Amino acid sequence: MRSFVRALVLGALMTTVAHAQTTAPAISFADLLGEMIHRDSVARWPEPAYRSAQFSSYDRAAQDPNTDWFANGDFNQFLRTETNGGRQEWVLMDHVGPGAVVRIWSANPPEACNLRFYFDGAAEPGWTVDFQGLTGGEGPVAGPLSGVRARGWNSYLPIPYAKGLKITTDKDGFYYQVGYRAYEPGTAVESFTPELLSTNRTMIGGVQYALMHPRSPSVAQTIGLSGALEPGAQRAWDLPAGSHALRELILRVNAPTSLEGLDLERALRSVIVRFWFDGEETVWVPLTDFFGSGVGLHPHQDWWRAVDDVGIMRSWWPMPYARRARFALLNLGDQPVQLSGALGIGDWSWDQRSMHFRANWHWTGELPSRPMIDYNYLTAQGRGVVVGDTLAIYNPVTAWWGEGDEKIFVDGEDFPSTFGTGTEDYYGYAWCTPEVFISPFHSQPRVDGPGNRGHTTNSRVRMLDAMPFKTQMQFDMELWHWAEVDVDFASTVYWYGIPGVRHNRRAQPDGAVAILRAPPPPLVIEGLSEAGDVLGAHTEGIELEHQTTGGYEGQWSKDDQTLFHGQKIGDYLELNVPGPEAGQHRLTLYAAKSWDYGIVRISVNGATVIDELDLWSEPVVATGPIDLGLHAPVDGKYVVRIEVVGKNENSRGTGSYFGVDGVAVTAP
């Protein structure tokens, strides 16, 4: 019965959507909800036309590519402050003209903080809502339209306005992004009111359910896919002639992973998805990148794609064509694969607004993180609409790789109308959180760790926040890494284009067959007692921090250390290092040097062994082994005391910090 009721709700919803699209005199809240789950709408040039843009807290110092273009103070930046109704308010957004907010994100919306929406030039807000409630899934709407994902607070609730919108808060101190549509002047739009949430409750529930349970579309014809694909071979299937649309692609590809030296991840990266529509090749993307999984098979589901836990991959991008189409799989790898699946084809009436589906993959291996650059996902000329992207990155260290902002230029802009606050912010999470999350709008289906080390996949797909362009689009993402290392970057952009649109991305067979890098194993020091495991007495009130040594892998055991936040001469830390029952053994200290470290004295069981050890260094480095001599344990342990006795004149801050990896006990 429950399934039957849900089917009735969705059926009524789609009827309402179709009716609204043909008869509504103005764009309404209900229209936008319906458009969100009306898949065919993305394959036609939008009508009425709009452009997508974003207000955000990006660092305002980033104005000139020749000066501070990579400025990173993306916090607490607002359009202005003003006084309204006796309140001080911070202005996040102020747009004049018809439009609709389609996305709100923050890393840290304050508690008990109101967002106020001033519609159409009104002096009083038309809607006041709790910031955390709107973006945290416990306010006006629940998930998936709202929710916290890997510490990122998100709202995809559409908020239309007729003549303009100003958004303010009554607190500051946070990061934010507000994505919106700007319709052309004269476009009729019905402004949002909070009462619409109750009058459209059934429709909102239907949209929420549809987003979480995407259904296979109705198709008129199915073409089966099966058989072997040998190394270097390609298999192609022609779709029915005439005006049609591919509405569903289902694939499962298996590889004999038991073969020595071969692996499934490399095999799947080397199988290429190709499409030709009306004589032009528009898709050339490695298999798992195409389906949003990045390197390897990682279960996830968004509105447009899904990968399940047995490796079945699905795509629901509508792919229309006027006359003819071809699909192919190319095996660039060195092992055979077995494939199965189906192509689902439906009807399509090709017209002047119809666009071909496109997907372009761009890979750069061992890309240096210095100097910082704007990594170009895609540049296109002509008329089209960007509807999503996937980033698959390999990072050899635990340090954060994604501090960089998205910069999207549309139709010849001198300055990007979309300027972000961080790569993870663009993908809907925050604080470089290495946590798997899945949603209809964005996902992180792979993150190896520890920290941000290894392979990571981020995806964002676009519905109401699709990005049309009339003449040109340049989509860049800053490569802003905290460490100086080489990364592997692979971006896939999904978009639609009017026939004849041009772009800068071509097939990259060398990248598809490149050996996938894996981080080296952590350093393991024989006989070492990790400092964090043997902590003893220390100066009262001093903070001890477990610190991953991001960017300096291979220098410290298990790639971490204990950081002592010393404040003055005399501050100390003791380590209770377990020892053998009797006899002398050699003790070796492993520590670190850094720009805010002090000069320390080392003693063992109360006897000084090193009077002064200067731990200052401008580059952060490991000390290597420091011999503490031969010692016998007392009561089964060695008490190793590290005490601040001075400050290097170059050391910053208190000059009293130090970092300890641990103490090794070995035979004399």
C-alpha atoms as one frame of an Amber mdcrd trajectory, in Angstrom:
protein
   0.000   0.000   0.000   2.815   2.429   0.867   4.456   1.965  -2.545   1.080
   2.516  -4.241   0.501   5.752  -2.318   4.002   6.980  -3.198   3.350   6.200
  -6.847   0.128   8.247  -6.702   1.977  11.175  -5.111   4.710  11.110  -7.735
   2.196  10.723 -10.531   0.219  13.725  -9.305   3.466  15.629  -8.882   4.559
  15.068 -12.484   1.097  16.022 -13.759   1.338  19.252 -11.754   4.809  19.882
 -13.187   3.661  19.415 -16.780   0.629  21.654 -16.248   2.701  24.353 -14.524
   5.238  24.395 -17.340   2.582  24.973 -20.014   0.091  27.276 -18.302   1.787
  29.184 -15.455   1.996  32.922 -16.217   5.003  33.365 -13.939   7.765  31.236
 -12.513   6.580  29.981  -9.144   7.982  28.091  -6.205   6.113  24.993  -7.438
   7.575  25.393 -10.938  11.097  25.345  -9.562  10.412  22.298  -7.398   9.050
  20.505 -10.437  11.930  21.516 -12.678  14.360  20.066 -10.147  13.205  16.520
 -10.956  12.156  17.034 -14.592  15.115  15.376 -16.272  14.441  16.394 -19.875
  14.618  20.094 -19.030  18.437  20.048 -18.857  18.731  18.911 -22.498  16.987
  21.997 -23.878  18.216  25.567 -23.765  16.418  27.118 -20.766  13.293  29.123
 -21.387  12.916  31.626 -19.866  16.643  32.223 -20.034  18.732  32.868 -16.946
  22.334  33.080 -15.847  23.769  31.444 -12.739  26.013  33.328 -10.320  27.109
  33.263  -6.696  27.615  35.559  -3.734  30.236  34.259  -1.305  32.715  35.181
   1.409  35.706  34.873  -0.954  38.740  36.986  -0.050  38.121  40.439  -1.524
  41.875  40.900  -1.928  41.692  38.473  -4.871  41.034  41.061  -7.571  43.967
  40.799  -9.956  45.599  37.615 -11.335  48.937  39.435 -11.198  48.813  40.234
  -7.470  46.719  38.493  -4.800  44.741  36.141  -7.031  45.174  33.231  -4.588
  44.368  35.193  -1.420  42.841  32.799   1.082  41.025  34.908   3.681  37.648
  33.551   2.557  36.058  34.129   5.945  33.635  36.738   7.235  33.587  38.755
   4.015  30.270  40.515   3.378  28.872  43.041   0.926  28.379  45.533   3.755
  26.832  45.988   7.177  23.678  47.998   7.766  21.145  48.775  10.458  17.594
  47.505   9.978  14.897  47.782  12.621  17.511  48.776  15.169  19.569  45.655
  14.413  23.062  45.470  12.966  22.912  43.123   9.992  25.532  41.679   7.665
  24.542  41.524   3.981  25.335  38.254   2.184  23.454  38.883  -1.053  21.852
  41.827  -2.801  20.523  41.208  -6.309  18.241  43.522  -8.270  15.966  41.906
 -10.834  13.947  38.692 -11.091  15.677  35.568  -9.841  15.772  32.624  -7.484
  18.156  31.427  -4.810  18.956  27.792  -5.611  21.722  26.893  -3.130  22.974
  28.107   0.248  26.086  26.633   1.877  28.102  27.425   4.995  30.915  25.766
   6.899  29.891  27.232  10.250  26.512  28.956  10.487  26.338  30.517  13.971
  23.932  29.215  16.568  20.776  31.295  17.143  21.513  33.283  13.988  18.703
  34.432  11.690  18.778  34.732   7.931  16.480  37.536   6.810  15.110  37.653
   3.262  14.068  41.102   2.021  12.023  40.556  -1.150  11.534  43.054  -3.966
  12.962  46.116  -2.209  10.820  45.783   0.920  12.013  47.526   4.080  10.939
  44.573   6.244  12.012  40.950   5.762   9.444  38.687   4.146  11.001  35.632
   5.736  13.127  35.219   8.850  14.541  31.748   9.395  17.188  30.176  11.613
  20.438  29.786   9.638  21.296  26.358  11.065  17.690  25.216  10.715  17.525
  26.106   7.015  20.840  24.424   6.149  20.954  21.616   8.709  17.881  19.571
   7.758  15.908  20.337  10.922  14.180  23.568   9.883  11.684  24.408   7.129
  12.578  21.303   5.080  14.397  18.067   5.841  16.897  16.122   3.756  17.883
  15.875   1.047  16.874  19.459   0.207  18.677  20.460   3.407  21.362  18.768
   5.470  24.853  18.647   6.955  27.289  16.626   4.852  30.832  16.073   6.120
  30.480  19.239   8.251  29.090  21.319   5.349  25.642  22.915   5.873  23.489
  22.908   2.731  20.124  24.112   1.461  18.775  23.476  -2.040  15.335  24.901
  -1.323  14.392  27.221  -4.231  13.545  30.778  -3.141  12.181  32.835  -6.092
  11.762  36.616  -6.170  10.130  39.007  -8.613  12.191  42.215  -8.476  15.152
  41.597  -6.203  16.394  39.959  -3.016  18.620  40.987  -0.136  19.745  38.385
   2.425  21.197  39.423   5.781  22.196  37.823   9.075  22.228  39.208  12.593
  25.605  37.608  13.389  28.921  37.431  11.571  31.868  35.042  11.820  31.260
  32.412   9.126  31.952  31.210   5.596  29.105  31.245   3.075  28.030  30.743
  -0.533  24.666  31.740  -2.037  23.997  30.447  -5.554  21.206  32.081  -7.533
  19.563  32.391 -10.913  19.267  35.817 -12.492  16.446  35.828 -15.021  16.364
  38.282 -17.894  14.650  41.617 -17.174  10.912  41.384 -17.604  10.696  37.699
 -16.671   7.620  37.129 -14.531   8.468  35.502 -11.196   6.274  34.992  -8.135
   8.141  35.864  -4.955   8.514  33.306  -2.206   6.469  33.499   0.979   6.892
  31.154   3.966   3.251  30.050   3.567   4.267  28.268   0.355   6.041  25.651
   2.480   2.728  24.495   3.953   0.559  24.886   0.850   3.105  22.867  -1.176
   3.865  20.335   1.553   2.735  17.356  -0.556   4.782  18.459  -3.547   7.869
  19.045  -1.404   7.492  15.549   0.021   7.180  14.092  -3.468  10.292  15.899
  -4.667  12.226  14.772  -1.590  11.197  11.158  -2.193  11.980  11.307  -5.922
  15.461  12.737  -5.251  16.266   9.914  -2.847  14.712   7.163  -5.001  15.511
   7.985  -8.641  13.570   5.717 -10.973  14.559   4.360 -14.351  12.838   6.412
 -17.058  10.281   4.980 -19.462  11.925   3.751 -22.654  10.546   2.582 -25.982
  13.457   0.316 -26.929  16.303  -1.484 -25.173  19.627  -2.545 -26.669  21.497
  -5.218 -24.736  25.220  -4.940 -24.057  27.258  -8.060 -23.397  30.432  -9.907
 -24.257  34.187  -9.638 -23.974  36.304  -6.610 -24.709  39.889  -7.561 -25.493
  42.898  -5.289 -24.909  43.029  -2.598 -27.586  39.574  -3.469 -28.902  36.477
  -1.321 -29.256  32.848  -2.423 -29.420  30.215  -0.048 -30.799  26.411  -0.038
 -30.935  24.316   2.151 -33.237  21.175   3.642 -31.748  17.902   3.826 -33.746
  17.932   6.346 -36.598  15.783   9.443 -36.376  15.045  11.772 -33.497  15.392
   9.872 -30.199  17.087  10.165 -26.833  19.186   7.739 -24.851  17.520   7.894
 -21.438  19.373   5.230 -19.474  22.765   3.541 -19.640  23.373   0.485 -17.448
  26.809  -1.135 -17.356  28.709  -3.709 -15.396  32.329  -4.416 -16.307  34.345
  -7.215 -14.738  38.070  -7.838 -14.969  40.119 -10.915 -13.948  41.759  -9.274
 -10.959  43.679 -12.420 -10.053  46.165 -11.856 -12.878  49.552 -10.938 -11.486
  50.301  -7.231 -11.614  46.827  -6.279 -12.833  44.033  -4.760 -10.820  40.398
  -3.815 -11.211  40.922  -0.081 -10.622  43.432   0.201 -13.447  41.316  -1.936
 -15.749  38.220   0.215 -15.243  40.155   3.492 -15.646  41.383   2.125 -18.994
  37.903   1.343 -20.373  36.596   4.432 -22.172  32.960   5.485 -22.608  32.401
   7.135 -26.006  29.332   8.717 -27.627  28.731  10.233 -31.039  25.599  12.285
 -31.669  24.682  13.415 -35.181  28.198  12.676 -36.402  30.165  14.420 -33.623
  31.973  12.660 -30.783  30.807  14.419 -27.610  31.869  11.992 -24.859  35.301
  10.468 -24.171  35.654   9.605 -20.480  37.125   6.673 -18.518  34.376   4.388
 -17.277  34.349   5.006 -13.519  34.996   8.743 -13.917  31.952   8.938 -16.198
  29.757   7.392 -13.506  31.110   9.662 -10.736  33.108   6.985  -8.931  36.551
   8.359  -9.750  39.307   5.772  -9.475  37.729   2.389  -8.724  34.176   1.309
  -7.924  32.679   3.175  -4.964  28.939   2.965  -4.279  27.033   6.229  -4.501
  23.809   7.633  -5.913  22.893  11.115  -7.033  20.066  12.353  -9.215  21.881
  11.555 -12.461  24.065   8.505 -11.712  24.420   5.523  -9.427  26.997   2.833
  -8.651  25.819  -0.012  -6.430  27.767  -2.325  -4.152  28.093  -5.063  -6.783
  29.475  -2.695  -9.413  26.403  -2.006 -11.559  26.660   1.547 -12.914  23.710
   3.619 -14.124  23.407   6.963 -15.896  20.153   8.874 -16.410  21.429  11.918
 -18.299  18.996  12.379 -21.243  21.013  12.295 -24.465  18.902  13.464 -27.430
  19.886  13.452 -31.087  18.267  14.550 -34.338  19.339  11.824 -36.793  21.809
   9.228 -35.544  23.890   8.204 -32.535  26.547   5.666 -31.607  27.821   4.329
 -28.279  31.160   2.558 -27.851  33.429   1.077 -25.219  37.175   1.160 -25.886
  39.616  -0.977 -23.904  42.969   0.801 -23.713  44.209  -1.550 -20.983  46.303
  -4.684 -21.081  43.728  -7.179 -19.825  40.401  -8.369 -21.231  37.162  -7.322
 -19.555  33.652  -8.736 -19.585  30.737  -6.371 -19.953  26.984  -6.513 -19.595
  24.256  -3.899 -19.540  21.705  -2.087 -21.639  20.897   1.123 -23.494  17.378
   2.474 -22.918  16.100   4.641 -25.811  13.025   6.846 -25.754  11.283   9.370
 -27.978  12.503  12.931 -28.444  11.238  15.786 -30.572  14.360  17.577 -31.730
  13.976  21.347 -31.983  16.104  24.490 -31.953  16.428  24.397 -28.160  17.660
  20.767 -28.103  21.272  20.190 -27.077  23.693  17.282 -27.293  25.040  15.753
 -24.096  28.767  16.142 -23.576  31.294  14.844 -21.051  34.971  15.774 -21.126
  37.775  14.327 -19.017  41.044  16.117 -18.325  43.927  14.434 -16.500  47.272
  15.799 -15.335  49.704  13.475 -13.593  52.320  14.581 -11.039  51.102  18.164
 -11.127  53.281  20.388  -8.866  51.397  22.276  -6.167  53.832  25.197  -6.475
  53.439  27.680  -7.949  49.699  27.816  -7.348  47.608  27.688 -10.500  44.039
  27.840 -11.717  43.403  24.306 -12.969  41.102  24.507 -15.959  38.276  21.972
 -15.892  36.828  23.186 -19.207  36.684  26.164 -21.536  33.916  26.201 -24.142
  32.721  28.558 -26.872  29.166  28.665 -28.136  25.912  28.002 -26.307  25.581
  25.377 -23.611  24.746  24.486 -20.026  27.085  22.915 -17.419  25.206  20.314
 -15.363  27.865  18.693 -13.183  31.451  17.634 -12.616  33.569  15.004 -10.890
  37.068  15.465  -9.487  39.324  12.462  -8.857  42.571  13.446  -7.129  45.554
  11.507  -5.855  47.354  13.253  -2.970  50.598  11.647  -1.678  50.431  13.323
   1.767  47.911  13.812   4.563  47.955  17.614   4.206  44.883  19.289   2.718
  44.938  19.642  -1.046  41.695  21.567  -1.682  42.059  25.060  -0.274  41.497
  26.444  -3.777  38.380  28.290  -4.963  36.258  27.696  -8.039  36.341  30.577
 -10.522  33.727  30.399 -13.268  33.649  33.031 -16.020  30.544  33.227 -18.222
  30.104  35.019 -21.553  33.326  37.013 -21.530  33.312  38.248 -17.937  36.458
  40.047 -16.756  35.860  38.733 -13.227  34.201  35.419 -12.354  30.517  35.672
 -11.422  31.067  32.484  -9.414  34.032  32.807  -7.033  34.162  30.268  -4.236
  35.730  29.768  -0.832  37.374  26.334  -1.128  37.195  23.169  -3.184  35.350
  21.191  -0.519  32.916  24.086  -0.113  32.111  23.892  -3.821  31.369  20.182
  -3.345  29.111  20.851  -0.356  31.251  19.732   2.573  33.662  21.661   4.819
  36.883  21.729   6.831  38.643  19.229   4.476  36.692  16.476   6.247  37.818
  13.008   5.056  34.365  11.470   5.435  32.336   9.552   2.859  28.949  11.147
   2.149  26.286  10.642  -0.506  23.395  12.887  -1.548  21.363  13.659  -4.708
  23.334  16.884  -5.235  26.938  16.104  -4.251  29.049  13.311  -2.842  32.434
  12.115  -1.660  32.258   8.380  -2.370  35.988   7.774  -1.966  38.471   9.187
   0.529  41.358   6.909   1.446  43.052   8.624   4.367  44.616   8.910   6.795
  43.734  12.574   6.648  43.504  13.661   3.023  46.101  11.216   1.771  45.554
   8.885  -1.172  42.705   8.908  -3.677  39.654  11.126  -3.184  36.582  11.564
  -5.394  34.290  14.595  -5.203  31.168  15.087  -7.335  28.600  17.811  -7.788
  25.612  17.558 -10.088  23.413  20.481 -10.987  19.670  20.841 -11.346  18.329
  24.303 -10.549  21.943  25.463 -10.212  22.856  24.462 -13.786  25.099  27.043
 -15.465  24.015  28.280 -18.919  26.362  30.235 -21.170  25.518  31.998 -24.419
  28.950  32.584 -25.926  31.702  31.333 -23.633  32.399  29.550 -20.346  35.676
  29.096 -18.458  35.566  26.771 -15.447  38.687  26.896 -13.250  39.544  25.465
  -9.846  42.531  26.741  -7.905  45.145  24.139  -7.012  45.898  25.437  -3.497
  47.705  22.751  -1.454  49.123  23.226   2.020  52.208  21.177   1.085  54.659
  21.382  -1.787  54.028  18.071  -3.505  52.933  16.570  -6.827  49.304  15.487
  -7.201  47.300  13.729  -9.911  44.215  15.680 -10.995  41.387  14.307 -13.165
  38.288  16.421 -13.795  35.180  15.393 -15.710  32.649  18.038 -16.739  29.126
  17.043 -17.804  27.361  19.590 -20.000  25.026  20.156 -22.898  25.775  22.154
 -26.020  23.998  23.391 -29.104  25.443  21.672 -32.239  28.649  23.424 -33.235
  29.792  24.370 -29.717  33.572  24.105 -29.283  35.786  23.278 -26.292  39.420
  22.728 -25.291  39.350  19.128 -24.077  40.434  16.201 -26.243  40.915  12.490
 -25.665  43.821  11.582 -23.344  44.629   7.900 -23.827  47.986   8.284 -22.049
  46.214   9.426 -18.887  43.720   6.586 -19.009  46.482   3.969 -18.984  48.807
   5.758 -16.544  49.843   3.715 -13.536  47.707   4.678 -10.567  49.918   5.931
  -7.773  49.636   4.690  -4.198  51.153   6.343  -1.107  54.322   4.713   0.259
  53.857   2.885   3.559  54.449   4.989   6.692  57.880   5.024   8.277  58.208
   2.455  11.077  61.074   2.919  13.547  62.233  -0.231  15.305  61.638  -0.263
  19.063  59.947   3.161  19.077  57.446   4.084  21.771  55.170   6.718  20.225
  55.118   9.869  22.365  51.327   9.946  22.365  51.219   6.446  23.850  53.616
   7.089  26.763  52.667  10.570  27.975  53.590  11.291  31.577  53.642  14.407
  33.736  53.747  17.844  32.089  53.317  21.499  32.949  49.773  22.054  34.169
  47.499  23.723  31.644  49.760  23.130  28.662  47.993  21.808  25.546  49.254
  18.586  23.994  48.202  18.042  20.382  48.276  14.856  18.336  49.477  16.197
  15.014  49.554  14.437  11.656  52.651  15.565   9.820  50.840  16.481   6.612
  53.222  17.172   3.765  56.194  15.599   5.553  55.340  11.917   5.196  58.199
   9.503   5.660  60.003  11.624   8.276  58.066  10.598  11.407  56.946   7.169
  12.555  53.338   6.546  11.460  53.371  10.080  10.022  52.403  11.795  13.268
  53.909  13.405  16.351  52.944  14.972  19.683  53.076  18.772  19.659  53.793
  20.481  23.005  52.382  24.040  23.169  54.963  25.471  25.573  54.494  29.035
  26.805  57.636  29.874  28.784  61.006  28.672  30.045  60.539  25.839  32.495
  57.571  24.205  30.772  58.186  20.481  30.436  56.869  17.147  29.251  57.774
  13.685  30.556  57.502  10.426  28.634  57.222   7.145  30.565  58.997   4.823
  28.151  58.663   1.111  29.019  61.957  -0.760  29.282  63.286  -4.271  29.826
  63.418  -5.707  33.329  67.155  -5.200  33.818  70.330  -4.081  32.102  71.317
  -1.076  30.106  69.811  -0.296  26.714  70.339   2.505  24.255  67.746   5.277
  24.121  67.221   7.289  20.938  64.958  10.323  20.728  63.112  11.194  17.498
  61.708  14.727  17.376  61.034  17.660  15.066  62.303  21.149  14.330  60.051
  24.040  13.319  59.732  27.818  13.120  58.136  28.272  16.572  60.078  25.636
  18.535  62.307  26.269  21.545  65.663  25.220  23.015  65.209  22.227  25.328
  67.085  20.187  27.938  66.791  16.375  27.854  67.113  14.171  30.949  66.640
  10.443  31.553  65.550   9.234  34.999  66.527  12.600  36.477  70.012  12.815
  34.922  70.653  15.446  32.239  71.923  13.924  28.998  71.673  16.995  26.702
  71.994  20.502  28.195  70.704  22.439  25.197  69.077  21.153  22.027  67.911
  23.892  19.642  64.761  22.735  17.850  64.246  25.859  15.741  64.232  25.543
  11.953  62.512  27.653   9.273  61.517  24.644   7.178  59.827  21.977   9.260
  62.154  18.962   9.429  62.649  15.784  11.420  65.629  15.770  13.736  66.560
  12.239  12.843  67.919   9.991  15.623  69.258  11.791  18.727  71.393   9.499
  20.891  70.504   9.723  24.594  73.082   7.123  25.665  72.879   3.848  27.625
  70.518   3.647  30.591  68.957   1.089  32.889  65.223   1.293  33.590  63.839
   2.270  36.970  60.722   0.363  37.989  60.448  -0.967  34.436  60.517   2.384
  32.676  62.628   5.314  31.554  61.367   8.789  32.447  62.502  11.020  29.581
  61.980  14.681  30.444  62.000  17.445  27.812  62.128  20.946  29.321  62.141
  24.363  27.626  65.287  26.273  28.640  65.507  28.987  25.992  64.306  30.509
  22.743  66.115  30.846  19.446  66.088  34.513  18.433  64.422  33.549  15.136
  61.648  31.497  16.710  58.176  32.995  16.405  55.355  33.113  18.917  56.344
  32.043  22.408  59.285  30.150  20.935  58.569  27.405  23.454  56.843  24.726
  21.363  58.401  21.383  20.514  57.349  18.230  18.709  58.184  14.677  19.755
  57.830  11.564  17.629  58.931   9.108  20.326  61.797   7.273  22.018  63.290
   4.008  20.770  64.796   1.438  23.151  67.314  -0.891  21.494  70.072  -3.255
  22.489  73.345  -1.611  23.594
